[in-house]
Amino acid sequence: MTPDSFATFAALVRARSGMVLTPDKDYMLEGRLGPLLRREGLPGLDALAQRLRAAAPGAEALAREIAEALTINESSFFRDGKPFDHLRRLLPQLRAARPAGQRLRLWSAACSTGQEAYSIAMLLREQGLEGEILGTDLSREVLERAREGVFTQFEVQRGLPVQMLVRYFRQEGGKWRILPELRAMARFEEANLLEPQRGLGLFDVIFCRNVLIYFDPPTKEHVLALLARHLAPDGVLFLGGAETVLGLSSPWVPMAGERGAFVLSPQEAALAF
Ligand SMILES: C[S@@+](CC[C@H](N)C(=O)[O-])C[C@H]1O[C@@H](n2cnc3c(N)ncnc32)[C@H](O)[C@@H]1O
């Protein structure tokens, strides 16, 4: 692939998802875009880049498909453990601070195939709490999988305690399906973190993990500012283990004594009242 073609793909991915593709990732392009090349009958990535640049009919759908194919969708149940231990402690406090009858609202932003949203559902269920979970992602393909709620043996072996597997999933043709009552606690919708979201309302907890890491600092700041519009003043934002707000200009401050958890700065929280 020529440097020009690589630059075409990198610009497309950055504009659509925010992800920064570095030249050492060119091997990934070959692997991920192979099926699309075959389907379109194109000889290689240069021809695909040329088709994009020509803005031929259908280029918009193609561009979208390429951006989706190049996202990194790695996820697992109870990923990194600690944030979920924290959430387990946090849920009763949030519940106590809300009027009776008001359901807790939790957002798994960049939810991938749904393991994060369903981990949250299991914690709510363990505590006998009612909650509404929203999972959003850019990629339609992962959202379809999340909605289906069916996971392979390999996926359920990563991070999911066996008691929870037995309690909340049933086996189906060599795979594992989440129980309908947990499935019903979550809905999954397409949303791009780079864009303001209309009609989402406020959440008590936002998980936005292992996605900012792929963005450059201005994009991280942009996304962090947008997320702040959707957190209740006493709510908590969880970022991934390698992600932080430190060194960025944002409305968030680290939560004392809790790694990976952030709250709105006092000024920001005051604005929300
Ligand atoms: C590595 S996965 C993280 C999944 C989950 N949050 C976790 O930590 O296990 C990153 C997800 O972010 C999504 N993503 C990337 N850029 C996005 C954007 N601009 N808006 C929404 N989702 C995005 C990808 O499609 C992918 O599913």
The ligand as an ORCA input file, in Angstrom:
! r2SCAN-3c Opt
* xyz 0 1
  C     -11.937     -1.635     22.705
  S     -13.702     -1.523     22.619
  C     -14.107     -1.213     24.317
  C     -15.351     -1.933     24.741
  C     -15.712     -1.788     26.220
  N     -15.966     -0.405     26.563
  C     -14.652     -2.372     27.097
  O     -13.893     -1.614     27.722
  O     -14.521     -3.588     27.177
  C     -13.848      0.084     21.861
  C     -15.210      0.323     21.206
  O     -15.305      1.706     20.889
  C     -16.060      1.847     19.700
  N     -15.793      3.186     19.158
  C     -14.656      3.650     18.600
  N     -14.790      4.921     18.239
  C     -16.069      5.277     18.591
  C     -16.817      6.481     18.474
  N     -16.295      7.581     17.933
  N     -18.089      6.481     18.930
  C     -18.640      5.364     19.483
  N     -17.976      4.204     19.613
  C     -16.708      4.171     19.179
  C     -15.593      0.700     18.839
  O     -16.535      0.384     17.829
  C     -15.403     -0.420     19.883
  O     -16.544     -1.233     19.941
*
